């Protein structure tokens, strides 16, 4: 499976401009799965505007993503504010997954940071459920940024059948060293590849760190190939990496952590 890691900087509040930049990235680097950062469509520091920028299935931006996914053909993964399907007036910070077949799925963020410069608990409603989503016939687990600090989220997705974890992020330079340690750890402890796409740029004084990459089930970095993007800001990058979605199944018998934890009661996703 060829993955595009779209380490881009959104324009706050400019969904159409961000979609155009996303499309240029897709056209520059054909892939099976293209991944873009947390809240990429809206920008991160937009305050109350999240309520007017929130998407839902059938919105013009979602229909444009459907069209792009069909025409490329690529499964597109991007961050967006999303109108809660359960509670009117509430919104969620989600991974939006749009397939070439027109299917739209979301995974909402579970842990919302409310410390330092982060105020996600104000506009967003969290979820307490994580389930793998099908991408090209393969189960993939999706997480958002701070979720990575809670190993039970990755574990639940892995026990649920995920053979690949994809995490999108809007994390600042002050967190870069922590993510550099967390990401290979999540790969090792779950015996599967991990892909991380973080945004770059500056919003409201926050400098975002980038650091996107991929790690194999042993926690080793997977080399990628850089692709040029016309009109890219200096820190923006496109990287293509090859991931074998069957590698987890081949590797896990040699380090059977999931097998051994699945028999223990009380582990999310494990046998009762």
N, C-alpha and C positions, 0 to 999 in steps of 0.2 A: 504494500500500500504506500503510495507516494503522498506525503503530507507537506503542505505549505505552511510555514510559520510566518505569519504576517505581523511583524513587530512594527506597528504603526502608531502615529499620534493623531487622535481625532481632533476635530474642531468643535469646541463645546457648543452644544445646542444646534449644530448644523447637520441634521440627519442626512439630507440629500448630498451634501458635499462629502460626508464620510462614506456614504454608499458609492459615490463616484470613485473615490480613492480605493475602496475595497474592490470595485470592479476592475480598475486598472491593475491591481495586484493579481487578481484572478487571471486576467488576460496575459499577464507577463510570465506567469509560472503555472502551466497546466498541472493539475494534481487531482488525486482522488478525494482528499480531505483538506480543506483550507481553513486554518484556524486564526482568529483575530482576537484582540484583547477584550478584557472585561469592560462593559459599558462603552464599547467602541462606537456604537451608532449614535449615542447621545453625548459622549464626553462624561467626565467623572464629577467635576465640581460645577454642577448646574443648579443646585438647590431646589427650590420649589418647581422649577421647570420640568423636573422629572415627571410630574403629573400630566403635563401637556405633551411630553415627548414619549410617554409610555405607549408601547405597541400592543397589538393583539392580532390574532390570526385574521387575515383579510385586509389589514391596514396596507396602504400603498407601499410602504417600505418593505413589508413582508412579501407582498406580491412581486416587487422588483427582485428580491432575493430568490423567490421561486423561479422567476424567469432566468436569472443568472445561473442558478443551480442546474436548470434543465439545459441551457445552451452551452455550458462549458464542457462536459457535464462534471459537476463537482458537488460534494456535500460541503455546505458552508456552515462554519461554526463561528459565532460572534457573540459578544456581550451586548445586552440591551436592557433597558427598563421595560417591564412587561406588566400589563394590567392583570391583577389577580383574577383567576377564573372562579375562585371561591367566594371572594368578598369584594363587593362593589366599592370602588374608591380607593382600594389598596393596590400597591404596586410591588413588584418583586425585581430583584437584581438577578437576571437569568443568563444562562448559556442558551442561545437560540440555535437550533440545529435544523437546517433546511436541506432536504435531499433532492437529487435529480428527479425523483418521482413525484415531487411536489409536497411530500410529507413534511410537516412542521412539528417539532417537539422542543420542549424546554426542560431545563433543570435549574431550579432556583437555588440561590445561595443559602447555605444552612447557618453559617456563623457570620454575623454582621459586626465588624469592628466599630467600637464606640470609644476609642482612646486616641490621644494625640490629635492629628489633624482629621481623623475619620469620624464621620457622623452618619454612618449608614443606617443606624437604628431609627433615625428620624423619618426618612422617606420610605424605607423598604420594610416589607414583612418577610421574615425568614420562613424556610420550610424545615421539616424534620425528616424528610424522605429523600433518599438517593437510590435511583435505579439505573442500571445500564440501559443505553439506547442503542438500537441497531444502526450500524453504519456499514453499508455494503455487505450486509449479511453477517457482520461481526459485532458482538456486544462491546460497547465502549462506555466507560465511566467518565462522567464530566464533573468537574469541581471548579470553584471560583476562589482564587486568592487565599483568604484567611482560612478557608476550609482545610487547606493543606496542613495547618497547625494542629488539626484534630485527627489523629490517625484512624479513628473509628470510621470516618467518612470514607477514606480510601479502602479500608478493610471491608466495609459493608458492600461497596461496589464490587470489589474483587470476589467476595464470597457469593455475590449475586451473579457472577459469571463473566465479569468484564475481563477481557484479555489485553486491554489498553486503557490507560488513564490519560485524560486530556484536561489540563488545568489552564484556565485563562485568568489574567491578573491585571490589576492597576496598582502595583506596589511601588513605593518610592525607593530612592537610593539608600535610605536608612535601613531598609529591610533586605537589601540585596544579599548580604552575607548569610542571613538566616535561610532564605530560599535556596541558596546554593548548597546548603547542608540538608535541607528537608527533602528536596526532590530526589536525589539518588537513594535516600533512606526509604522513601515511599516505594520506589521501584524494587529495592532489595526485599523489604519486608512483605511485599505482596507478590513477588516473582513475576513482574510484568513490566513492559515498557511504559515510560511516563513522558508525556509531552507537555511543555510549559510555554505559554506565549504571554509575555508581559508587554505593556505599552511603554512608549517613550514620550518625550515632550514635557512641557511645563503647564500646569493649570493652577491658578490662584496661589502661586508660590510653592507648590509641590512639584518636585523634580522626580519624574518616573524613571525607573531603573533599567528597563529592558531586561537583558539576561535570558532571553528565550533560548530554548534548547530541547534536546531529547536525550533520554537515558534508557539503556537496555535493562533487562531484569537483573543484571549483576551490578547495576548502578554505574556502569561505564557510559560516558558521554558518547552519543552517536554523531559521527561527523555528518555535516550537511554541505549543501552546495549553495553558495550565494547567487541570487538572481537580481539583476538591475531593475529598478523601478523608476520610470520617468517621473520627474517632479517630486521625488522623495526628499524629505528633510534629511540633513546629514546623519542623524542617529537612527533613522528608519531603515529597516532591513527586511528583505525577503529571503527565506532559507528553505530549500527543499531537502527533506530527509526521507529515507526509505525505512519503513517499519513493517516487520513481518507480524501480522496479527495472530499467527499461530505459534509464535515463539514462546509465549507464556506457557502454553500447554506442554511444550517439549522441555522447558526448563524446570518447571515446578517439581517433577519427581526427584530431581537432584537436590532440591532444597524445599522440602514439603511443609513449609510453614502453614499454608492454608489448610492442607489436609489435617495437620495436627491441631489447629485452632478450631476447625469446623466442628469437632466432636465435643467442644466444651460449651456447656450451657451459659447463657448470659452474654455471649458475644453477638453483637448485631449481625444478623444474616446467617448465623451458625445454627446448627441443629439445637432444638429445645432440649 
